[in-house]
Amino acid sequence: MDEQDRLKREGENATGKHTDLKTERLEAGGTARASGTARAAELLRGGGTVAFPTETVYGLGANALDAAAVAKIFAAKQRPGWDPLIVHVDDYEMLQRVARVGDDEAGRRVAALMNAFWPGPLTLLLPRTAEVPDSVTAGRPLVGVRMPAHPVARELIRLAGVPLAAPSANRFGATSPTTAAHVLADLDGRIDAVLDGGPTNVGVESTVLDVGARAIYRPGAVTAAMIAKVIGEEVRVVTAAEVSGVGEPEALPSPGIGMRHYAPRARLVLVEGQRELLEEIARHDGAEVGVMLPDGWEFGAAAVAFRWGPWEDAEILARLLYLGLRMLDDRGVQVIVCPVPQMGGLGEAVRDRLEKAGTSCRS
C-alpha cells in the first residue's frame, strides 16, 4: 500500500468514528478573554482540538506538527485523509518550521506576497519541511500556509507556540461556520473546545494560491488582480470544471476543488436573477422553500426569506452567505433558492462557493 492509499484508508476509517468529548465553551472577549484563550492554548499544546475564529470562518485547530493531534481533526470532521489541511502561523520563524522559503526569485515572490497580504486571507502553497506530518499535506510536496488577521487567532497561535493545522470547523462538505454557535451545531461532543470570538467578518474561506504555478485554486478576498499587481505576473483562477476529469480526488491540485463543498442540508438551487428566482419558487410547495433574498427583491410564495443585503455589495453578500444558508436550514426548509452574484472580486469567491454547494435551476 503506497502513502496515498494509506492516507485514504485512514480518512475513511476516521469517518466511521464517533467521539464523545465534553466540548468546553471558552470566551475570547470581555473579562474572560485572557483565561479563555490561555485555556485553549493549553488544550492545543496537549494535543487537543480547538475551534477558533479567524477573519474568514471558524477553524478547527490542532498542533500541525503532531500527527496524533492532526488525526483528531479528520475524525471530528469526518474528513477523508486525501484532503489536506491549511497550516496557520503567527510569524516568519513559525513559517520556516513548516515551509521552505529561499532567497531566490521564488522566495522573493513569496516575501512580496507576505508583505502585501499577511496577516490576512491568503493561503500560499509552498514546499513543505520534513517536520510536517504526511497527514497535513495528504502526502503532497506542498503545504498550504497562512497568517490569519484575526487578533484572537494570532494570540491563540502565539500562546500555543506551535503552528496550527485548521480547516473549517464543520462536518466535511457542509456549510462553513461563521459563529461559535455554528461550530457547536456540527461538532459539539466531537472536539475539546470552541473559543468564541464573535462572528467572522469576511465570511468565506481564504484565497489559495500555488505560488510556483501562479494559479488560484480557491478564490477569496485576495483576488487574482491584487496578487498580479504585487508579483508583476498574470495569475489564473483554476475552476472546478477544469479539473473535473482528472480522476480520483488524490489527483486534484488543491483541497476542495472539483467536489461538493459548503453545502446546506436542504437542496440548494441556483438562479440568475429575480425572474428565475420567482419561477423556481413557483415550482415547489411554498411551505418548503427558503430564499437567499437580496434587498428589494420579491420572494413570492416562499415560506421564509433570509435578507441577504445589497445585491451590488460583494463584501456583505460574502459575510452573510453561510449565516443565511444555516439559518434557512435551521428553519427546516427542503429547498433553498439562491441567486448567484456575477460581479468580480469577492463576488467571484461567493460564486465559487455557491457553485460547489448547489445546482443550477437549468440542470
Buried (B, 14 or more C-beta within 10 A) or exposed (E): EEEBEBBBEBBBEBBEEEBEBEBBEBBBEEEEBEEBBBBBBBBBBEBBBBBBBBBBBBBBBBBBBBBEBBBBBBBBBBBBBBBBBBBBBBEEEBBEBBBBBEEEEBBEBBEBBBEBBBBBBBBBBBBBBEEBBBBBBBBBEBBBBBBBBBEBBBBBBEBBEBBBBBBBBBBBBBBBBBBBBBBBBBBBEBBBBBBBBBBBBBBBBBBBBBBEBBBBBBBBBBBBEBBBEBBEEEBEBBBBEBBEEEEEBBEBBBBBBBBEBBBBBBBBBBBEEBEBBBEBBEEBEEEBBBBBBBEEBEBBEBBBBBEBBEBEBBBBBBBBBBBBBBBBBEEEBBBBBBBBBEBEBBBBBBBBBBBBBBEEBEE
